[in-house]
């Protein structure tokens, strides 16, 4: 047992006893005898915010992470003073605050402990920088699991891990290497079938310890700032993730083409090389919607310029690519070349928009152009200026998206690869050092980029991608997992990273398919693209240092496999678009680890490989060479093998045979999966029917399909189509009830319904209670019906 004397000797300080409290509407303040104040704010019945200060007053309350439009409001609030503690009650939780030392316990309404302080809040004064190193420790019970924290190259379950949050350019990072590019200080705890979340909204370097140093203690701390965290109660993991995503914000719906396949390399140049690549996609009938230009399109790597030797007429080139279905995406980095003949540098210099060192000189560092200065994106005036710079790229030349890289920020040839601590930032009127601003620098760059692209792309929707991000960045941008490596280990890492990002609020994420560094074998590339088509963001990207990495760069077999799976992604676009709509509307993650899907099944708690794509498709990638099958866990319920249409009962681990041109994919029984015909790019084809794959189940299952004009903002005015299918299977009949909502009229007239797994021979078909004339003999052979899209009830009656 650690005594107070020992703790004081270590330099840690603790709150003294509570001497008074007061309530102001939804906030309760607790004052201690040594000037510590705890402010508990009740945002919702299941969400409490805990904010501590050691100086007797609170600094300005400001956060880049919190969405100002997040849901808040509670049904019940009561504060009681008891003999040894104060008690705050809502309709969902009870919060007890000890009078003696400010320690906290949170219980459900039945009195079962959800989370309680171990040492609780404590701190250490920072004599080098001023302020405090703020710390929190919680008791962890046996069997507790931990998930979340975004971009981590380790097991999905973080039990026993210690991880750090400091946005870092980690070229060719390895398994367990930490920290990486993104900072998401949010985790989910799961114990006794109850899930809760902690969001530690502190932008300094933070550390999380999940029973690594001490067996039954989970702790987190920051190098500066406040102890300021949000507690979110489930009890379902989905409730925690949805609430956190609502708190930090959701994106707007992207244009459908951004969910297609993208091709990128460092670098495609000159123009003839770009045209050669895009022409080959079309010649080989491999769908692709976007082509990327890396830093070599610029004049001496100066942002917002073009190398006229390599790209003599970018507006013409972009228009010609667009005519062939390719949207052009260009990279923009934060480093602005020190060059007084360079108009953008001169303007930023004249307006004093660059970051400065503590004693006044501009922050200067070497990046691709050479010596650079760096805009202070935490200054709203700078963000507005930066947004305006995209007029030529987007409005005039026709670029469709912007890719922000090196924005951790990354600086070459310095020991820590980033800005020194003494760099100063505006921080939206809350001046601070780089210690506080570092983790949000990339997000604020992406935010400024988003507003610029949105302004000049209007009335179309913007597309932005970033490498570095802090919680809340999902409001502005998609992301990728950074400079990975062409190894089987990195294929395993990519699978987990994208799952983790999805339950950490940042759903629109993918990895560099095939690996950025080094060169994949054909087998590794094929297995990676088989996984990548099931990630929300789907892009091949490579350094180009070790050879080519297009889908046709290996052999004919790999080319065919790549085409097969990219075709599958384009078929599943309405399914993918629907799950994206559920993400932006409700905060439901697009990818769901098995533990999210069924937290009550303890067998899911340590599964890494398998995940649910959307709500009804189970995917398990092949992560080893020479594998023609694998063991995998199929969650509880009934599932159809996508390739064979055979049904399996889940809740067990099983061996699944596969082939080089397949990976294990299963569809939940009862599901209705919408499909488009294969297109070489989004919008290429007009089609007259929507295919619906219906997987029979005895019982009831609900499926939804969301569609709109695929771009633009009419969907916000109610011009969308929302279909809700309720499928009820019985021993000798199948009933499909369709409810439609929205004012958008789709271009197709019919549904082609494929019936999979029907256990009976069809005798009669009724539509809207009227007999439907169909060719029984033909149906028995093909098992599909084509019906008009206006039907409300389809009744299949068996013999």
N, C-alpha and C positions, 0 to 999 in steps of 0.2 A: 504494500500500500504506500502511495506517495503522500508525504505530509506537506502541509502548507509551507513549512520551513524549507523543505527541499525544493519546492516549486519556486519560491521566492529566490532561492540561491541560484536557480537556473536563469533567473532574469525575467520569468513570466509574472505578470501582474493579473489580478482578478478583481471582479466587482465585490464591493462590500454589501452589507445588508440594505434592503430597501427601506427608505425613510418616508416616502410618500408616493402617491400615484394620482393621476388625473385622466379623465376620459374626454376626448373631443370627437364626437360623432363616431367615426369608424376607427379611430386610433386611441390607444391607451399608452400613456407614458409612465414609466417606472423610474424613480430617482433614487440613487444610492448615496451612501455617506461619503464615498470617495469620487463623486462627480461623474460616475458612469450613468448614462441614461439609456434605457431600452425603450424603443418605440415599437409597439405591436400594432400593425394595421391589418384590418380584416377586409380583404378585397372581395372574397367570396366565402360562402360557408365552408368551402374546402380549400381555401387559399389564404394563408397568413404571411405577412411580411415582417421580418425581424431586423431592426436597424439599431445599431449600438454606436454610442460615442463615449469617449473617455475624457473629453475636455469640458463637459458641462453644457455644451450646445451643439447643434447639428449644423454642418456645412450645407451649402445649397444642394438641393435634391435634384440631381440630373442624371439621366441614363440614356445612352445611345441604343440600348437593347430593347427597352420597353416600348411596345406599340401603344401610342396614345389612344387608340381606338379599342383597346382590349376590353373584354367583358368584365364587369365588376358589379357588385351589389350582392347583398345577402338577405336571407329570409329571417334570421333570428340572431340576436347578439345580446349577451348578458355578461356582466362583469361582477364577480363576488369577491369580497375579502374574507378569507378564512384564517384560522389561527396561525398556520405556518406558511400559507401561500395565498396568492391571488389566482382566481380561476376565471378564464374567458371561455364562454360557451357559444358555439354556433349550432346550427341544425345538423352539422356533420362531424364536428370535432370538439374536444375539450382541451384547452391549453392551461396547464398549471405552471405558475412561476413561483419558485421558492423565494420566500422573504429573506432568507439568510445569505444567499449567494447568487441570486438571479438565474439559477439553473432552471431549465424548462423541460417539461414532459408533455407530449401530445398524445391524446388517447382518442379512440373512436367513441361514439355516443354510448356504447355498451361498457365502456371503461377499460377496454383492451389497449395496452400501450402500443402505439405505432412507432414513436421515435422519442428518445429522451437524451438529454445532455449527459455526457460523462464528466469531463471537466467543464464543459460548456464554453462560454466566451472567455478568452483570456488574450493577453497581448504582451508584446515586447517592444520597448521604445527603440526607435531606429536613430542612433546618434549620428550616423553618417548622412542620412537624407532628411531626418526630421519625421515627425508622425510616428505611426506604429506599424509593426508587423502584427496583423490581426489574425486570431486563431479561433477555431471552433472544433470541439471533439464531441462525438456522439457514441453512445453505447450501441454495439452491434450484437445481435443474438446469433446463436449457432444456426447455420442453415441460411443465413441472409445472403442474398445475391445483389449485385450492383451492375447497372447498365448505363449507357449514354456517354457523355463527354465528347461526342463528335469524332474528330479526326485522330483516332488512335490505332496504331499498327499492332494490336494485340488481341487476345481473346475477347469475345463479345461480353462475357461475364467478367467483370473487373475485380472480383473477390481475390484478395491477396496481392493486388497491384498498387503501386504508387506511381502517379502520373503527374505531369506538369503542363501548365498552359502558358505558352509564350510563343507567339507566332514566329516560326523559324523556317528559313529556306533550307530544307534538308534534301539536297540532291542525292538521289539513289539511296534513300533511307532504307533501313532494314527492319525486319520484324523486331518488335519490342523497342525500337528506337523512339525516343521522345525528348523534347516536344516536336510537333510537326507544324503545319501551315495554319491550322485553324484553332480557334479558342472558343469552346462551348462549355462554360463552367456549370453544366446542368447534369445531374445524375438521377437515376431511378433506383430506389431501394425496394426489394421484394422479400418479405418474410411473413411466414404464417398466412400465406395466400393474400396478403395485403400489400399493395404497392403505394409508394409515396414518392415525391420528387423534391429535390433541393436545387434551386437555382441561385448560385452565389454570384450576384451581379457586381463584380469587382474587376476592373480592367487591368489592374496590376498583374504581374506574374503571380499565378496561383498554383497551389499544389493540392492534390487530393490523395489521401491514403486510405485504402479500403482494407483494413485489417492486415496491413503489411508489417508495420512496426510493432503493433500490439494486436493480439489475436482477436479481441472482441471490441475493437475501437475503430470507428471510421472518423476521419478528421479532414479538415480543409483549412487552408490559410492563404494569406496574400502578403506580398512584400510591402504593401502600403494601402492607403485608402481606408474604407469603412468595412466593418463586419456587417454586411447587408445581404440577407438572403431571403428567398421566398420558399415557404413550405407548401407543397401541393399534395393533397390527399386524393387517392383513387376511389375505392380500393382496387379498381382494375388499372393495369398499366396503361391501357388505352385512355382512360380518363386523365391520368397524369400527363401523358404525351400531348393529348389534345389541349389540355389547359395550359401547359407550357407554351405550345405553339401559338395559342391565342394570345398569351401574355406578350410574347416577343414578336408576333406578327406573322402574317401569311402573305405570299406574293399575289400578284394578279395572274390571271390565266395567260400562259405564253401562247404565241401563235403555234398552230399545230405542227408546222414544219420544223420547229425546234425539237420536236420529239422524234424526228426522223433520224437517219444515220448521218454522222458528220465525219469529214476526213481532214486531218491536220498533220503537219510535219514542220520541223525546224530545218529548212524552210522550203516552201514551194516558190521558186523564182528562177528565171524571169517569167514574163507572161506566157511564153510558149510552153514552159513546163506546167504551169497551171492548166492551160488548155489541153495539154497532152493527158494530164491526170483526169480531168473531168470528162474528156472524150472517151477515155477507156472505160469509165464507169458506165457510160451509156452504151458503148459497144458490147460490153460483157453483160449487160442487163443486171447490174448490181445497183439497187436503189441508193441514192445519196441526195441529201438536201442542202448540205452546206460544205463549202471549201474555205479553209483558213489560210490567212497570210501572217506569217511570223515576222520578226523584226527586220528581215532583209527586204521587205517592201519599202522601207523608209529610206530617206536620204541621210546617210550617215547615222542611222538609228535615231534620228530626231523625230519625236512624236508629232503626228498630224502632218507629216510630209510624205512625199513619194519619190522614190528613186526613178527618175525619168528615163534612165538607161534600161532599167529592167521593166518598168511599167510606164511607157510613154504616154498612154491615154487611159488612165484608170477608169474614168466615167464610161468610156466605150466598152472596156473590158468587163466591168461589172454588169453593164446592161446586157452584153452578149452572154455572160454566164447566167444571168437571170432568165434570159430567153430559153435557156436549156434547163431551167429548173434549179440552178445552183444559187444559193444565197451566199454572199461574200462576207466573211467575218474577219476583222483585222485586230491585231494586238495593239494595246496601248499600255506602256509602262509609266511609273511615276517619275522616273529620273528625267529631268529636262536638261539637255546639254548646255554647258556653259559656253555660250557663243553669242556675242553681242550683235552678230549679223542675223541671228535666228529670231524671227519676229515674236514667237511665243515666249522664248526666254526673255527677250527685252521687255515685253509687256508685263510679265510676272515680276521682273526686277523693278520696273518703274512703279508698280503697284504694291511692292513689298509683300508678295504672296508666298515667298519661300520660307521654309522652316529655318530658325536661327539657333545658334549655340547660345549658351547661357550669357556670355559676355558680348553678344552682338553680331559676330560674323555669321554668314549663312552656313547652314549645314551643307557640306560638300562631300561627295563620295563618288567612287568610280563604279559605273554600271556600263552597259553595252556601248553608249556613245562616248565613253571616256568620263571626264570630270562632269558631274551633274549637281544641280541644286534640285530641291524637292518641294513641291507645293504642300502647304499645310491644309490638308483636306478637312481638318477639324474646325476650320474657319468658314462660316457659312458664306461669306463674300467670295472666298476662294472657290468653294463648291459651285457657286452660281457662275463664276467666270469659267471654270473648267467645263461645266455643262454646255456653255455657249460655244466652246471650241469644236463641238461635234457637228456644227452646221454643214461645213464643207463635206466631211466624210459621209454623213448620213443623208442630209437633204439634197446636196448637190451631186455627189458621186453615186450615191445609192447603196452604200454599205448597209447591211441588214443587222449586224450585231457587232459588239465590241468585247474583247477579251482582255481583262486586266491581269497582268502577271507581275512578278517581282515586287508585290505590294505588301510584304510582311512588315516593314520594308526590307528588301535585300540590298546589301551593299557589298561590293567585292573588295578583296585585299585589305580587310580589317579583321581583327581577331574575333569579334563577336558577330560579324556578317550583317550588322544592322546599325541603326543610329546610336550614337552614344547617349547615355542617360541624361546628359545636361541639355539636350535639344529641347526647345520650348515650343508649346502648342497653344493655340487659342481655345480649343475644346469648347466651342460654342459659348464663349464668354466666361469660361471657368478655367483661367490660365493654369497650365501645368507643365510638368516635364515629360520627357518621352517615356519614363517609367510607367506613367499612367496612360499615355496615349498610344503606346506601341501596339497593343493588341487590337485597337480599333482603327488604326491607320488604313489598313486595306479595305475595311468595310466602308469607311467614309469616302475613299476613292471610288469604290464601286457604286456607292450612293450617288455621288456627283455624276459619274458616268451614266448611270441609269436615267437620271433626270435629263441629261443631255440627249441621250439616244431616244428617250420617250418623246421629248419635245419635238425633235426633228423627224422622227419616224411617223408621228401622228398623221393620219388616223389609224395607222397600223400599230401593233403592240411592239414594245422593245424587247431586245434580247441582250443580256449582259452575262458574262461568266467571269468569276474571280478565283484566284488561288488562295488568298488569305481572307479570313472572315472572323467576326465575333458574333455572338448570339444576336439575332435580329437581322443579320445580313440577308436572310432569305426574303425579306421584304423587297429587296432590290435586285437580287442576282442569283444566278445558278453558280455551281462550283464544280471543280474537279479535285482529285486527291493529290495532285502534285507530281513531282518527278520520280515516278516509280521505276522499277527495273524489270527487264524481260526474263523473269524467273518463275518457276512454279510456286515458290514461296510467296512471291508478290501477287500471283493470281489468288492465292488464299487470303492475303491481306486485303486485296481489293474487294473481295466478296464481303468481308466483315466490315470494312470501312464504310461502304455504301449503306449497308444495313444500319450501322450505328449512326451515321449521319441522318438517316430517315427518322429514327426515333429520337433524334436530338433536334428536331424542328427544321433541318435543312434538307428537304427532300429532293430537290432538283440537282442531283449530284451523280457523277460517274467517275470512272478511272480512265487513264490512258490505256486503251485496249492494245494489248501486245507488249506494253511496257515502254516507257520513254527512253531509258538508258539501255544500252546493249541491244542485242538482236534476238528475237524469239525464234525458236524452231517453228516449222509449219504446224506441228501438232499443238504447241503451246498457243500459237496465234489462234488456231481454230477453237481450242477450248476456251480461250479468253473471249472471243467474239460470241461464243455460245452463251457465256455469262453476261457480256456487256449489253446484248440486245434486251436484257431484262432489267437494266438499270435505267432510271429516269432520264439521265443524260448519257448519250451513246456516241462516243467519238474515239476513233483511232488517232493516236498521236505518238510521234517518235522524235528522237533527237536528230535522226538522219546520219549520225556519225558511223553507224555500223551496217548500213544497207537500207534497202527499201522496206516499207511496211504497209503497203496497200493490200487489199484483200487478194489480189492476184500475184503478189510478190513471191509466193512460195511454190506451189505446184497446182496442177489442175484440180486435184482432190480437195485441197484447202480452199481454192477459189469457189468450188461448188458448195462446200460446207458454209463458207461465208455468205454466199448468195442465198442459200437455203434459210439461214437464220436471219439475215437482214430482211428477206422477203417475209418471214414470220413476223418480225417486228412491224413491218408496214401493214400486214393483215390485222395485227392487234392494235393498230393506232386508235380506233374508237374505244377500245377497252382501256388503253393507256391514258387517253384524253379524259375518260370518265374518272379514272382514279386520281388524275391530277385535279379535276374539278372537285372531287371529294376532299382533297388536301387543301385547296384554297378556300373551300366553303366551310369545312368543319375541322380542319387541322388533322385529318386522318393521314398517317404516314402512308406513302405509296408502297414501300417495302416494309414487311413486318417479319422480324425474327420470330422463330417458333414460340419463344417465351411470351412475346406480345400476343400472339395468336391464341395461345392456351396456357396462361400462367399457372393454372391449377394442376397441370400435368407436370410433375417435378422432372420428368424425363426431358422436358424442353429447356430447362434452366441453363444447361451447359452446351446446348447445340450451337454450332457456329455456321455450318455449311448451308443448311436448308433455310429457305425463306419463302414467305407468301408474297407473290407479285400481285398487287391490288388486293382484292378480297377473296379470290376464288381459284388462283393458279399457284400451285406449289412447285418451286424450282430447286433443284439440287445440282450444282455444277460438278463437273469432273475436274479434280484438282491435282491429279497425279498422271505421269506419263504412262503410256501402254495400258491404259485401263479400259476394259470393255464391260464395266459394271462397277458397282460400289455398294457398300452398306449405307443406308440412310434411315432417318427416322421419319415415318409418315404420321402426322398428328391424328388425333382422334377424329372419327367421322368416316365417311365413305368417299373414296377418291378414284377417279378414272385415270389410267395411264394415257397420256395425250397421244402417244404414237400407236398404241394397240387398241385403245378404247376398252380395255379390260378394267373391271372395277375391283378395288381392294378395300378392305377394312383397315383403318389406321389404328393409332395408339400403340405402335410397336416399331422396332427397328427391323429392317428387312433388306435382303439383297435385291438389287434391281439390275437386271441385264441392260446393257446399252451398246451402242455402236459408236464408231468414230464420228459419224454424222448425226449423233443424237446426244442429249443429256437427259437425265430423269426429269420429266415434267408431268405433273398430275393436275387434274381439274376436279374441283369439289363437286360432288354429286348434287344435282339440282340446279347447277349454274346455267345461266344463259350468257354465252361469250359472243360479243359482236365482232364482226370481221369486215374489213374492206377488201376489195380486190387488190392485188399487188400493183403498186405504182412505182415508177422510177423516181418520182418526187411527189410531194404533197400537192394536190391540185392538178396533176397531170390528166387524170381521167374523170369523165362524167360517168356515173354508173346508176343503173336503174333499180338495184336491189341491195339491201343490207343483209349479209349472211349472219344467221344466229345459230350457233352451235348449242343445242340444248341437251344436257346430260341428265338422264332420268334418275329420279330419286323417289323412293316411297316416303312421303312426307312433304313438307312445304319448304321452299327456298325462294328468296327474293333476290333479283338482280336488277341493276339499273344501267342505263346508257345515256350519257350526256353528249349532245352535239350542238354546234352553232356554226357560224360562218367561217370558223377556223382562224380568224384574225379579226382585228378591229374591236370596237367597244360596244357594238349593238347588244352583246350578251348582257351587259349591265342594264339594259333597258327592257329586259324580258324577252329579247329575241334569241331564244335558245329552245332546244327540244330536249325534254327530260322524259325518258321512258322508264317505267317501273314494271317489271315482269314478276308476277307471283306465280310460281310453278308448283302445282300440287299433284303428286303422283300417288296413285292408288294401285291396287293389285291388277285391275283390268281397265284402268283409265288414266288419262292425263289431262289436267285442266291448266290452261295458261290464261291468266288474266292480265290485261295490259291497261295501265293508266298513263295518260299523256299529260304533260304540262309544258307551258312555254308557248311563245308566239312565232318560233322559227319553223318554217316548213322545209324539211329536207328535200334534196333534189331527187332522191329515189322514190319509187312508188310502191315497192314490194319488199317483203321479208322472205328470204329463203331460209327456212328453218330445217336444220339438220337434226334429226332425232337420234341420239346416241344412247344405247343401253336399254331401249324399250323391251320389257320382259314379256310382252304379249303381241299377238298378231292383230293388226288394226282392222277393225270391221267398219266403223263409221267415223266420219269427221263432221263436226258441227262448228260453224262460225257465227257468233252472235245469236246462238240458239236456233240457227237455221242449218239444214243439212247442206254440206259442201260436197260438190261433185268432184271426186278425184279418181285417178286411175289406180286402183288397188294393186294391180299386178306390177305396175311401174314403181309404186311406192315401196312394195315389198323388196324390190331390187336396190333402190337408191336411198330409201329412208329419209326423204326430205319432201317438204311441201313448199310451194310458193304461194303466199297469201298477200292480199292487199294490206298496206300498212295501217289502214283505218280500223282494223278489227279491234274488238274489245275483249272478247272471250273466245278462245279456241279450245274445243273439247275433243279429245281423241279417245275413242271408245274401242276396247279390245274385244276379241272373241270370248 
